[in-house]
Amino acid sequence: MATRAAHGGHTVSTSKLLSRFPKTQKAISYAASVADTTIMVDNSREPRHAFTLCRVQIKADVVYDRRNERGAAPASIAEWMNRVSPSAAA
């Protein structure tokens, strides 16, 4: 949100954003199930970890899921992924 506002876009309150999360997460989950290819990245962390690859899915084939890699996925990523792609939760 801060980046959009810094480039002249409108702002949305944090409370409004948080209230939208459940609906948005359901939409992401549904979209991934019908898309030809889905690439999920996390951009919520500090810049050096921005756009961390989390999941790649081609049709129903999961090509990559961060939760299945050696070492635990950061808690914030695992929590988000368990909401948007629970069928693949490790």
PLY file of the C-alpha trace (Angstrom):
ply
format ascii 1.0
element vertex 90
property float x
property float y
property float z
element edge 89
property int vertex1
property int vertex2
end_header
0.00 0.00 0.00
2.79 2.41 0.92
4.44 1.92 -2.47
1.21 2.66 -4.31
0.59 5.80 -2.25
4.20 6.95 -2.77
3.61 6.79 -6.52
0.46 8.90 -6.38
-2.12 6.16 -5.85
-4.85 6.17 -3.26
-4.49 4.70 0.20
-6.65 2.16 1.99
-6.75 1.87 5.75
-5.04 -1.08 7.40
-8.32 -2.14 8.99
-10.00 -2.17 5.57
-7.17 -4.23 4.08
-7.34 -6.73 6.94
-11.10 -7.05 6.57
-10.61 -7.96 2.90
-8.05 -10.73 3.52
-10.45 -13.70 3.96
-12.33 -12.93 0.75
-9.11 -12.30 -1.17
-7.53 -15.52 0.10
-10.56 -17.55 -0.98
-10.38 -15.90 -4.41
-6.68 -16.78 -4.73
-7.37 -20.38 -3.79
-10.15 -20.65 -6.36
-8.17 -18.91 -9.10
-5.23 -21.27 -8.57
-7.52 -24.26 -9.02
-8.71 -23.13 -12.46
-5.64 -21.34 -13.85
-3.34 -22.91 -16.41
-0.31 -21.86 -14.36
-0.04 -20.32 -10.91
3.09 -18.73 -9.48
2.73 -17.55 -5.89
5.27 -15.20 -4.34
5.42 -13.50 -0.97
6.12 -9.78 -1.05
5.29 -8.96 2.55
8.78 -9.20 4.00
11.76 -6.86 3.95
13.21 -5.92 0.53
16.02 -8.50 0.49
13.38 -11.25 0.82
10.76 -9.60 -1.36
9.11 -11.80 -3.94
10.13 -15.09 -2.32
8.94 -17.94 -4.54
6.34 -19.93 -2.61
4.51 -22.18 -5.05
4.35 -23.08 -8.74
1.42 -25.07 -10.08
0.70 -26.08 -13.68
-2.91 -27.19 -13.93
-3.26 -29.65 -11.01
0.48 -30.50 -10.92
2.35 -28.80 -8.07
5.84 -28.20 -9.44
7.18 -26.41 -6.37
5.85 -25.75 -2.87
8.08 -23.96 -0.36
6.53 -25.93 2.49
8.03 -29.12 1.04
11.60 -27.82 0.90
14.39 -28.59 3.36
14.12 -26.29 6.35
10.92 -24.79 7.59
9.23 -22.10 5.56
9.07 -18.78 7.40
5.96 -18.82 9.61
4.35 -15.90 7.79
4.69 -17.69 4.44
3.47 -21.06 5.75
0.46 -19.45 7.41
-0.54 -17.61 4.24
0.01 -20.65 2.02
-2.06 -22.85 4.30
-4.95 -20.45 3.69
-4.64 -20.07 -0.09
-3.54 -23.63 -0.93
-4.62 -25.84 1.98
-4.85 -28.99 -0.11
-1.08 -28.88 -0.51
-0.29 -28.02 3.12
2.58 -30.11 4.34
0 1
1 2
2 3
3 4
4 5
5 6
6 7
7 8
8 9
9 10
10 11
11 12
12 13
13 14
14 15
15 16
16 17
17 18
18 19
19 20
20 21
21 22
22 23
23 24
24 25
25 26
26 27
27 28
28 29
29 30
30 31
31 32
32 33
33 34
34 35
35 36
36 37
37 38
38 39
39 40
40 41
41 42
42 43
43 44
44 45
45 46
46 47
47 48
48 49
49 50
50 51
51 52
52 53
53 54
54 55
55 56
56 57
57 58
58 59
59 60
60 61
61 62
62 63
63 64
64 65
65 66
66 67
67 68
68 69
69 70
70 71
71 72
72 73
73 74
74 75
75 76
76 77
77 78
78 79
79 80
80 81
81 82
82 83
83 84
84 85
85 86
86 87
87 88
88 89
